[in-house]
Amino acid sequence: MNPSLSATRLGAGIAVVFAALAVAVPALATPARTTAAAVKVTASEFKFVLSTKTATHGTVVFTVVNKGKLAHDFKIGGKKTAMLAPGKSGKVTVTLKAGKFPYLCTVPGHAAAGMKGTFVVK
């Protein structure tokens, strides 16, 4: 066997291995999953206070705590929490595209008294 021919084959084999690693390693470095945006919502008479009023499009988890003296719920994007008694909390998870989304308390008269707003998704 010709030594220079073996060295050429070995060098070509090593080059193929390094080329494969160069493609595989960046794929391993960037995770494929995305995390949901988290928004804390405090409900009381008659208002909502959100930890942020904006998020990037995708999944948003709203965690609602009722600090008021009356029962409240929180509705956005066609979904809502259960009715939350004073001191209780609940979650609602929605997937939102870019745009403006109204939120409100569905208890009769509460939205009219101020328990409503607009959440902006970029």
C-alpha positions in Angstrom: 0.0 0.0 0.0 1.2 3.5 -0.9 1.8 5.5 2.4 1.0 8.8 0.8 -2.3 7.3 -0.5 -3.3 6.2 3.0 -2.5 9.6 4.5 -4.7 11.2 1.8 -7.6 8.9 2.7 -7.1 9.4 6.4 -7.0 13.2 5.9 -10.2 13.1 3.8 -11.9 11.0 6.5 -11.0 13.4 9.2 -12.2 16.3 7.1 -15.6 14.6 6.7 -15.9 14.1 10.5 -15.1 17.7 11.3 -17.6 18.9 8.6 -20.3 16.8 10.3 -19.4 18.2 13.7 -19.5 21.7 12.4 -23.1 21.1 11.3 -24.2 19.2 14.4 -22.8 21.3 17.2 -24.7 24.6 16.4 -27.9 22.6 16.3 -27.2 21.2 19.7 -26.3 24.7 21.1 -29.7 26.3 20.3 -32.7 24.7 22.0 -35.7 24.1 19.9 -38.2 24.9 22.6 -39.6 28.3 23.4 -40.9 29.5 26.8 -44.3 31.0 27.4 -44.5 34.6 28.5 -45.7 35.0 32.1 -48.0 37.8 33.2 -49.1 38.3 36.8 -52.6 39.8 37.2 -53.9 41.3 40.4 -57.7 41.7 40.5 -59.5 44.0 43.0 -62.5 46.3 43.0 -62.8 47.4 40.2 -59.5 47.1 38.4 -56.8 44.8 37.1 -53.1 45.4 37.5 -50.9 43.5 35.1 -47.2 43.0 35.6 -46.8 43.9 31.9 -49.2 45.0 29.3 -47.2 43.6 26.3 -45.7 40.3 25.2 -44.2 38.8 22.1 -46.6 36.7 20.0 -47.0 33.1 21.1 -48.1 31.4 24.3 -48.9 33.7 27.3 -49.8 32.4 30.8 -51.8 34.8 32.9 -51.7 34.1 36.6 -54.6 35.9 38.3 -54.8 36.6 42.0 -58.0 38.1 43.5 -57.0 40.6 46.2 -60.5 42.1 46.3 -63.5 41.4 48.5 -65.8 40.2 45.6 -65.5 37.3 43.2 -63.8 38.1 39.9 -62.6 36.3 36.7 -60.3 37.2 33.9 -61.1 36.7 30.2 -58.8 37.2 27.3 -58.4 35.7 23.8 -61.6 33.7 24.1 -60.5 31.9 27.4 -61.1 32.8 31.0 -60.3 31.7 34.5 -62.8 30.1 36.8 -64.6 32.6 39.1 -62.1 33.4 41.8 -63.2 34.0 45.3 -61.4 36.6 47.4 -57.9 35.4 48.1 -57.9 32.7 45.4 -55.9 32.5 42.2 -56.1 30.9 38.8 -54.4 30.6 35.5 -55.4 31.0 31.9 -53.1 30.1 29.0 -53.6 31.6 25.5 -51.8 31.6 22.3 -51.9 35.1 20.8 -50.8 36.5 17.4 -49.6 40.1 17.1 -52.3 42.5 17.8 -54.4 44.1 20.5 -56.5 41.9 22.8 -59.2 43.2 25.2 -59.4 41.6 28.7 -62.1 42.0 31.2 -64.0 40.6 34.2 -67.2 38.9 33.1 -69.1 39.5 36.3 -72.0 41.7 35.4 -71.2 45.4 35.8 -67.5 44.9 36.7 -66.1 45.7 33.2 -68.3 48.8 33.1 -66.9 49.8 36.5 -63.3 49.6 35.2 -62.2 45.9 35.2 -61.1 45.9 31.6 -58.1 46.8 29.4 -56.1 46.0 26.3 -53.1 43.7 26.1 -50.7 44.3 23.2 -48.9 41.4 21.5 -45.9 42.2 19.2 
